[in-house]
Amino acid sequence: MKRVATLAFYAVGALAIAYLALYAYAAFRGEPIIPGDPIHIFRKPDAPSYS
């Protein structure tokens, strides 16, 4: 039971750190977040558009 509680604690901590990292990325990116827009994190500027 103690091992399950420890794993749950680490999982919640990892989710919190991931959420804070995503929030920091969105806050310092400089562009407003608009619902419905696709997320282009790893897209090259000269990549072809297939849509």
N, CA, C and O atoms as a Tripos MOL2 file, in Angstrom:
@<TRIPOS>MOLECULE
protein
  204   203    51     0     0
PROTEIN
NO_CHARGES

@<TRIPOS>ATOM
      1 N           0.8230   -1.1910    0.0000 N.3       1 MET1
      2 CA          0.0000    0.0000    0.0000 C.3       1 MET1
      3 C           0.8740    1.2650    0.0000 C.2       1 MET1
      4 O           0.5520    2.2630   -0.6440 O.2       1 MET1
      5 N           1.9660    1.1900    0.7290 N.am      2 LYS2
      6 CA          2.8600    2.3380    0.7800 C.3       2 LYS2
      7 C           3.4820    2.5930   -0.5920 C.2       2 LYS2
      8 O           3.6840    3.7440   -0.9800 O.2       2 LYS2
      9 N           3.7850    1.5230   -1.3240 N.am      3 ARG3
     10 CA          4.3760    1.6690   -2.6640 C.3       3 ARG3
     11 C           3.3790    2.3110   -3.6220 C.2       3 ARG3
     12 O           3.7660    3.1430   -4.4420 O.2       3 ARG3
     13 N           2.1070    1.9390   -3.5340 N.am      4 VAL4
     14 CA          1.0760    2.5300   -4.3930 C.3       4 VAL4
     15 C           0.9200    4.0210   -4.0900 C.2       4 VAL4
     16 O           0.7860    4.8380   -5.0010 O.2       4 VAL4
     17 N           0.9400    4.3620   -2.8160 N.am      5 ALA5
     18 CA          0.8230    5.7660   -2.4390 C.3       5 ALA5
     19 C           2.0200    6.5670   -2.9360 C.2       5 ALA5
     20 O           1.8600    7.7050   -3.3770 O.2       5 ALA5
     21 N           3.2130    5.9900   -2.8690 N.am      6 THR6
     22 CA          4.4020    6.6720   -3.3500 C.3       6 THR6
     23 C           4.3320    6.8820   -4.8550 C.2       6 THR6
     24 O           4.6660    7.9620   -5.3430 O.2       6 THR6
     25 N           3.9030    5.8690   -5.5980 N.am      7 LEU7
     26 CA          3.7720    6.0060   -7.0460 C.3       7 LEU7
     27 C           2.7070    7.0360   -7.4090 C.2       7 LEU7
     28 O           2.8880    7.8130   -8.3460 O.2       7 LEU7
     29 N           1.6090    7.0450   -6.6760 N.am      8 ALA8
     30 CA          0.5650    8.0380   -6.9380 C.3       8 ALA8
     31 C           1.0780    9.4470   -6.6570 C.2       8 ALA8
     32 O           0.7740   10.3800   -7.4010 O.2       8 ALA8
     33 N           1.8470    9.6020   -5.5960 N.am      9 PHE9
     34 CA          2.4210   10.9060   -5.2670 C.3       9 PHE9
     35 C           3.3530   11.3830   -6.3690 C.2       9 PHE9
     36 O           3.2920   12.5440   -6.7720 O.2       9 PHE9
     37 N           4.2190   10.4940   -6.8630 N.am     10 TYR10
     38 CA          5.1360   10.8570   -7.9400 C.3      10 TYR10
     39 C           4.3710   11.1490   -9.2350 C.2      10 TYR10
     40 O           4.7590   12.0480   -9.9820 O.2      10 TYR10
     41 N           3.3010   10.4140   -9.5140 N.am     11 ALA11
     42 CA          2.5180   10.6510  -10.7300 C.3      11 ALA11
     43 C           1.8410   12.0190  -10.6860 C.2      11 ALA11
     44 O           1.8340   12.7440  -11.6820 O.2      11 ALA11
     45 N           1.2760   12.3700   -9.5370 N.am     12 VAL12
     46 CA          0.6410   13.6780   -9.4040 C.3      12 VAL12
     47 C           1.6890   14.7820   -9.5260 C.2      12 VAL12
     48 O           1.4290   15.8110  -10.1510 O.2      12 VAL12
     49 N           2.8410   14.5860   -8.9520 N.am     13 GLY13
     50 CA          3.9120   15.5760   -9.0710 C.3      13 GLY13
     51 C           4.3860   15.7420  -10.5080 C.2      13 GLY13
     52 O           4.6340   16.8620  -10.9550 O.2      13 GLY13
     53 N           4.5130   14.6370  -11.2340 N.am     14 ALA14
     54 CA          4.9350   14.7040  -12.6350 C.3      14 ALA14
     55 C           3.8880   15.4250  -13.4840 C.2      14 ALA14
     56 O           4.2390   16.2110  -14.3650 O.2      14 ALA14
     57 N           2.6080   15.1640  -13.2260 N.am     15 LEU15
     58 CA          1.5560   15.8700  -13.9560 C.3      15 LEU15
     59 C           1.5790   17.3680  -13.6460 C.2      15 LEU15
     60 O           1.3650   18.1920  -14.5360 O.2      15 LEU15
     61 N           1.8340   17.7130  -12.4030 N.am     16 ALA16
     62 CA          1.8890   19.1300  -12.0340 C.3      16 ALA16
     63 C           3.0580   19.8260  -12.7200 C.2      16 ALA16
     64 O           2.9140   20.9500  -13.2010 O.2      16 ALA16
     65 N           4.2090   19.1710  -12.7690 N.am     17 ILE17
     66 CA          5.3770   19.7610  -13.4290 C.3      17 ILE17
     67 C           5.1310   19.8930  -14.9300 C.2      17 ILE17
     68 O           5.5100   20.8980  -15.5310 O.2      17 ILE17
     69 N           4.5010   18.8900  -15.5380 N.am     18 ALA18
     70 CA          4.1910   18.9710  -16.9690 C.3      18 ALA18
     71 C           3.2080   20.1030  -17.2440 C.2      18 ALA18
     72 O           3.3460   20.8130  -18.2410 O.2      18 ALA18
     73 N           2.2160   20.2810  -16.3700 N.am     19 TYR19
     74 CA          1.2630   21.3720  -16.5480 C.3      19 TYR19
     75 C           1.9560   22.7240  -16.4170 C.2      19 TYR19
     76 O           1.6900   23.6320  -17.2040 O.2      19 TYR19
     77 N           2.8310   22.8670  -15.4440 N.am     20 LEU20
     78 CA          3.5470   24.1350  -15.2840 C.3      20 LEU20
     79 C           4.4650   24.4160  -16.4640 C.2      20 LEU20
     80 O           4.5950   25.5640  -16.8880 O.2      20 LEU20
     81 N           5.1070   23.3730  -17.0010 N.am     21 ALA21
     82 CA          5.9680   23.5690  -18.1680 C.3      21 ALA21
     83 C           5.1430   24.0040  -19.3790 C.2      21 ALA21
     84 O           5.5550   24.8930  -20.1240 O.2      21 ALA21
     85 N           3.9940   23.3870  -19.5740 N.am     22 LEU22
     86 CA          3.1250   23.7770  -20.6870 C.3      22 LEU22
     87 C           2.6050   25.1980  -20.4970 C.2      22 LEU22
     88 O           2.5170   25.9540  -21.4640 O.2      22 LEU22
     89 N           2.2640   25.5690  -19.2760 N.am     23 TYR23
     90 CA          1.8090   26.9220  -19.0030 C.3      23 TYR23
     91 C           2.9240   27.9370  -19.2630 C.2      23 TYR23
     92 O           2.6770   28.9950  -19.8420 O.2      23 TYR23
     93 N           4.1480   27.6190  -18.8370 N.am     24 ALA24
     94 CA          5.2730   28.5270  -19.0670 C.3      24 ALA24
     95 C           5.5480   28.6720  -20.5590 C.2      24 ALA24
     96 O           5.8410   29.7690  -21.0350 O.2      24 ALA24
     97 N           5.4550   27.5670  -21.2960 N.am     25 TYR25
     98 CA          5.6550   27.6350  -22.7430 C.3      25 TYR25
     99 C           4.6070   28.5310  -23.3890 C.2      25 TYR25
    100 O           4.9340   29.3670  -24.2310 O.2      25 TYR25
    101 N           3.3560   28.3590  -22.9990 N.am     26 ALA26
    102 CA          2.2840   29.1620  -23.5810 C.3      26 ALA26
    103 C           2.3990   30.6280  -23.1670 C.2      26 ALA26
    104 O           2.0790   31.5190  -23.9540 O.2      26 ALA26
    105 N           2.8490   30.8810  -21.9470 N.am     27 ALA27
    106 CA          2.9340   32.2570  -21.4570 C.3      27 ALA27
    107 C           4.0730   33.0200  -22.1150 C.2      27 ALA27
    108 O           3.9250   34.2060  -22.4090 O.2      27 ALA27
    109 N           5.2070   32.3700  -22.3540 N.am     28 PHE28
    110 CA          6.3770   33.0640  -22.8930 C.3      28 PHE28
    111 C           6.4990   32.9500  -24.4020 C.2      28 PHE28
    112 O           7.4390   33.4920  -24.9830 O.2      28 PHE28
    113 N           5.5730   32.2580  -25.0460 N.am     29 ARG29
    114 CA          5.6410   32.1000  -26.4970 C.3      29 ARG29
    115 C           5.3360   33.4130  -27.1930 C.2      29 ARG29
    116 O           5.8700   33.6740  -28.2710 O.2      29 ARG29
    117 N           4.5000   34.2350  -26.6100 N.am     30 GLY30
    118 CA          4.2290   35.5420  -27.1740 C.3      30 GLY30
    119 C           2.9870   35.5950  -28.0380 C.2      30 GLY30
    120 O           2.5540   36.6930  -28.3900 O.2      30 GLY30
    121 N           2.3940   34.4800  -28.3960 N.am     31 GLU31
    122 CA          1.1900   34.4670  -29.2030 C.3      31 GLU31
    123 C           0.0030   34.1080  -28.3080 C.2      31 GLU31
    124 O           0.1220   33.2570  -27.4260 O.2      31 GLU31
    125 N          -1.1240   34.7470  -28.5300 N.am     32 PRO32
    126 CA         -2.2970   34.3710  -27.7220 C.3      32 PRO32
    127 C          -2.8010   32.9920  -28.1130 C.2      32 PRO32
    128 O          -2.7080   32.5910  -29.2730 O.2      32 PRO32
    129 N          -3.3280   32.2830  -27.1530 N.am     33 ILE33
    130 CA         -3.8970   30.9610  -27.4110 C.3      33 ILE33
    131 C          -5.3580   31.1500  -27.8140 C.2      33 ILE33
    132 O          -6.1580   31.6930  -27.0520 O.2      33 ILE33
    133 N          -5.6920   30.6970  -29.0180 N.am     34 ILE34
    134 CA         -7.0560   30.8090  -29.5270 C.3      34 ILE34
    135 C          -7.6440   29.4070  -29.6010 C.2      34 ILE34
    136 O          -7.0740   28.5500  -30.2760 O.2      34 ILE34
    137 N          -8.7580   29.1430  -28.9370 N.am     35 PRO35
    138 CA         -9.3460   27.8000  -28.9780 C.3      35 PRO35
    139 C          -9.6980   27.3990  -30.4120 C.2      35 PRO35
    140 O         -10.2640   28.1850  -31.1710 O.2      35 PRO35
    141 N          -9.3520   26.1710  -30.7610 N.am     36 GLY36
    142 CA         -9.6480   25.6550  -32.0790 C.3      36 GLY36
    143 C          -8.4870   25.7290  -33.0500 C.2      36 GLY36
    144 O          -8.4910   25.0280  -34.0620 O.2      36 GLY36
    145 N          -7.4910   26.5610  -32.7680 N.am     37 ASP37
    146 CA         -6.3170   26.6430  -33.6350 C.3      37 ASP37
    147 C          -5.4290   25.4300  -33.4110 C.2      37 ASP37
    148 O          -5.2720   24.9790  -32.2760 O.2      37 ASP37
    149 N          -4.8500   24.8990  -34.4750 N.am     38 PRO38
    150 CA         -3.9320   23.7690  -34.2910 C.3      38 PRO38
    151 C          -2.6400   24.2180  -33.6160 C.2      38 PRO38
    152 O          -2.2350   25.3730  -33.7400 O.2      38 PRO38
    153 N          -2.0040   23.3040  -32.9090 N.am     39 ILE39
    154 CA         -0.7500   23.5960  -32.2140 C.3      39 ILE39
    155 C           0.4010   23.2090  -33.1280 C.2      39 ILE39
    156 O           0.5040   22.0530  -33.5380 O.2      39 ILE39
    157 N           1.2620   24.1560  -33.4500 N.am     40 HIS40
    158 CA          2.4280   23.9060  -34.3020 C.3      40 HIS40
    159 C           3.6840   24.1150  -33.4640 C.2      40 HIS40
    160 O           4.2360   25.2150  -33.4380 O.2      40 HIS40
    161 N           4.1300   23.0840  -32.7910 N.am     41 ILE41
    162 CA          5.3030   23.2140  -31.9280 C.3      41 ILE41
    163 C           6.5780   22.8910  -32.7030 C.2      41 ILE41
    164 O           7.5600   23.6280  -32.6160 O.2      41 ILE41
    165 N           6.5670   21.7950  -33.4580 N.am     42 PHE42
    166 CA          7.7730   21.3310  -34.1130 C.3      42 PHE42
    167 C           7.7400   21.5560  -35.6300 C.2      42 PHE42
    168 O           8.5140   20.9270  -36.3520 O.2      42 PHE42
    169 N           6.8800   22.4200  -36.1220 N.am     43 ARG43
    170 CA          6.7570   22.6280  -37.5570 C.3      43 ARG43
    171 C           7.8490   23.5630  -38.0660 C.2      43 ARG43
    172 O           8.0910   24.6190  -37.4820 O.2      43 ARG43
    173 N           8.5040   23.1720  -39.1500 N.am     44 LYS44
    174 CA          9.5130   24.0170  -39.7810 C.3      44 LYS44
    175 C           8.8070   25.0900  -40.6170 C.2      44 LYS44
    176 O           7.7520   24.8190  -41.1900 O.2      44 LYS44
    177 N           9.3620   26.2900  -40.6980 N.am     45 PRO45
    178 CA          8.7190   27.3400  -41.4850 C.3      45 PRO45
    179 C           8.6570   27.0290  -42.9750 C.2      45 PRO45
    180 O           7.7260   27.4600  -43.6550 O.2      45 PRO45
    181 N           9.6430   26.2800  -43.4970 N.am     46 ASP46
    182 CA          9.6750   25.9970  -44.9260 C.3      46 ASP46
    183 C           9.0680   24.6370  -45.2670 C.2      46 ASP46
    184 O           9.2480   24.1480  -46.3820 O.2      46 ASP46
    185 N           8.3540   24.0210  -44.3300 N.am     47 ALA47
    186 CA          7.7390   22.7120  -44.5810 C.3      47 ALA47
    187 C           6.5320   22.8750  -45.5020 C.2      47 ALA47
    188 O           5.8330   23.8850  -45.4190 O.2      47 ALA47
    189 N           6.2740   21.9070  -46.3760 N.am     48 PRO48
    190 CA          5.1030   22.0240  -47.2760 C.3      48 PRO48
    191 C           3.8050   21.8490  -46.5030 C.2      48 PRO48
    192 O           3.7600   21.1590  -45.4840 O.2      48 PRO48
    193 N           2.7680   22.4740  -46.9960 N.am     49 SER49
    194 CA          1.4600   22.3500  -46.3840 C.3      49 SER49
    195 C           0.6700   21.2780  -47.1190 C.2      49 SER49
    196 O           0.4890   21.3590  -48.3340 O.2      49 SER49
    197 N           0.2020   20.2780  -46.3890 N.am     50 TYR50
    198 CA         -0.5360   19.1680  -46.9990 C.3      50 TYR50
    199 C          -2.0380   19.3120  -46.8360 C.2      50 TYR50
    200 O          -2.7880   18.4280  -47.2500 O.2      50 TYR50
    201 N          -2.4880   20.3920  -46.2480 N.am     51 SER51
    202 CA         -3.9310   20.5290  -46.0350 C.3      51 SER51
    203 C          -4.5990   21.2290  -47.2030 C.2      51 SER51
    204 O          -5.8130   21.4290  -47.1900 O.2      51 SER51
@<TRIPOS>BOND
     1     1     2 1
     2     2     3 1
     3     3     4 2
     4     3     5 am
     5     5     6 1
     6     6     7 1
     7     7     8 2
     8     7     9 am
     9     9    10 1
    10    10    11 1
    11    11    12 2
    12    11    13 am
    13    13    14 1
    14    14    15 1
    15    15    16 2
    16    15    17 am
    17    17    18 1
    18    18    19 1
    19    19    20 2
    20    19    21 am
    21    21    22 1
    22    22    23 1
    23    23    24 2
    24    23    25 am
    25    25    26 1
    26    26    27 1
    27    27    28 2
    28    27    29 am
    29    29    30 1
    30    30    31 1
    31    31    32 2
    32    31    33 am
    33    33    34 1
    34    34    35 1
    35    35    36 2
    36    35    37 am
    37    37    38 1
    38    38    39 1
    39    39    40 2
    40    39    41 am
    41    41    42 1
    42    42    43 1
    43    43    44 2
    44    43    45 am
    45    45    46 1
    46    46    47 1
    47    47    48 2
    48    47    49 am
    49    49    50 1
    50    50    51 1
    51    51    52 2
    52    51    53 am
    53    53    54 1
    54    54    55 1
    55    55    56 2
    56    55    57 am
    57    57    58 1
    58    58    59 1
    59    59    60 2
    60    59    61 am
    61    61    62 1
    62    62    63 1
    63    63    64 2
    64    63    65 am
    65    65    66 1
    66    66    67 1
    67    67    68 2
    68    67    69 am
    69    69    70 1
    70    70    71 1
    71    71    72 2
    72    71    73 am
    73    73    74 1
    74    74    75 1
    75    75    76 2
    76    75    77 am
    77    77    78 1
    78    78    79 1
    79    79    80 2
    80    79    81 am
    81    81    82 1
    82    82    83 1
    83    83    84 2
    84    83    85 am
    85    85    86 1
    86    86    87 1
    87    87    88 2
    88    87    89 am
    89    89    90 1
    90    90    91 1
    91    91    92 2
    92    91    93 am
    93    93    94 1
    94    94    95 1
    95    95    96 2
    96    95    97 am
    97    97    98 1
    98    98    99 1
    99    99   100 2
   100    99   101 am
   101   101   102 1
   102   102   103 1
   103   103   104 2
   104   103   105 am
   105   105   106 1
   106   106   107 1
   107   107   108 2
   108   107   109 am
   109   109   110 1
   110   110   111 1
   111   111   112 2
   112   111   113 am
   113   113   114 1
   114   114   115 1
   115   115   116 2
   116   115   117 am
   117   117   118 1
   118   118   119 1
   119   119   120 2
   120   119   121 am
   121   121   122 1
   122   122   123 1
   123   123   124 2
   124   123   125 am
   125   125   126 1
   126   126   127 1
   127   127   128 2
   128   127   129 am
   129   129   130 1
   130   130   131 1
   131   131   132 2
   132   131   133 am
   133   133   134 1
   134   134   135 1
   135   135   136 2
   136   135   137 am
   137   137   138 1
   138   138   139 1
   139   139   140 2
   140   139   141 am
   141   141   142 1
   142   142   143 1
   143   143   144 2
   144   143   145 am
   145   145   146 1
   146   146   147 1
   147   147   148 2
   148   147   149 am
   149   149   150 1
   150   150   151 1
   151   151   152 2
   152   151   153 am
   153   153   154 1
   154   154   155 1
   155   155   156 2
   156   155   157 am
   157   157   158 1
   158   158   159 1
   159   159   160 2
   160   159   161 am
   161   161   162 1
   162   162   163 1
   163   163   164 2
   164   163   165 am
   165   165   166 1
   166   166   167 1
   167   167   168 2
   168   167   169 am
   169   169   170 1
   170   170   171 1
   171   171   172 2
   172   171   173 am
   173   173   174 1
   174   174   175 1
   175   175   176 2
   176   175   177 am
   177   177   178 1
   178   178   179 1
   179   179   180 2
   180   179   181 am
   181   181   182 1
   182   182   183 1
   183   183   184 2
   184   183   185 am
   185   185   186 1
   186   186   187 1
   187   187   188 2
   188   187   189 am
   189   189   190 1
   190   190   191 1
   191   191   192 2
   192   191   193 am
   193   193   194 1
   194   194   195 1
   195   195   196 2
   196   195   197 am
   197   197   198 1
   198   198   199 1
   199   199   200 2
   200   199   201 am
   201   201   202 1
   202   202   203 1
   203   203   204 2
@<TRIPOS>SUBSTRUCTURE
     1 MET1         2 RESIDUE 1 A MET
     2 LYS2         6 RESIDUE 1 A LYS
     3 ARG3        10 RESIDUE 1 A ARG
     4 VAL4        14 RESIDUE 1 A VAL
     5 ALA5        18 RESIDUE 1 A ALA
     6 THR6        22 RESIDUE 1 A THR
     7 LEU7        26 RESIDUE 1 A LEU
     8 ALA8        30 RESIDUE 1 A ALA
     9 PHE9        34 RESIDUE 1 A PHE
    10 TYR10       38 RESIDUE 1 A TYR
    11 ALA11       42 RESIDUE 1 A ALA
    12 VAL12       46 RESIDUE 1 A VAL
    13 GLY13       50 RESIDUE 1 A GLY
    14 ALA14       54 RESIDUE 1 A ALA
    15 LEU15       58 RESIDUE 1 A LEU
    16 ALA16       62 RESIDUE 1 A ALA
    17 ILE17       66 RESIDUE 1 A ILE
    18 ALA18       70 RESIDUE 1 A ALA
    19 TYR19       74 RESIDUE 1 A TYR
    20 LEU20       78 RESIDUE 1 A LEU
    21 ALA21       82 RESIDUE 1 A ALA
    22 LEU22       86 RESIDUE 1 A LEU
    23 TYR23       90 RESIDUE 1 A TYR
    24 ALA24       94 RESIDUE 1 A ALA
    25 TYR25       98 RESIDUE 1 A TYR
    26 ALA26      102 RESIDUE 1 A ALA
    27 ALA27      106 RESIDUE 1 A ALA
    28 PHE28      110 RESIDUE 1 A PHE
    29 ARG29      114 RESIDUE 1 A ARG
    30 GLY30      118 RESIDUE 1 A GLY
    31 GLU31      122 RESIDUE 1 A GLU
    32 PRO32      126 RESIDUE 1 A PRO
    33 ILE33      130 RESIDUE 1 A ILE
    34 ILE34      134 RESIDUE 1 A ILE
    35 PRO35      138 RESIDUE 1 A PRO
    36 GLY36      142 RESIDUE 1 A GLY
    37 ASP37      146 RESIDUE 1 A ASP
    38 PRO38      150 RESIDUE 1 A PRO
    39 ILE39      154 RESIDUE 1 A ILE
    40 HIS40      158 RESIDUE 1 A HIS
    41 ILE41      162 RESIDUE 1 A ILE
    42 PHE42      166 RESIDUE 1 A PHE
    43 ARG43      170 RESIDUE 1 A ARG
    44 LYS44      174 RESIDUE 1 A LYS
    45 PRO45      178 RESIDUE 1 A PRO
    46 ASP46      182 RESIDUE 1 A ASP
    47 ALA47      186 RESIDUE 1 A ALA
    48 PRO48      190 RESIDUE 1 A PRO
    49 SER49      194 RESIDUE 1 A SER
    50 TYR50      198 RESIDUE 1 A TYR
    51 SER51      202 RESIDUE 1 A SER
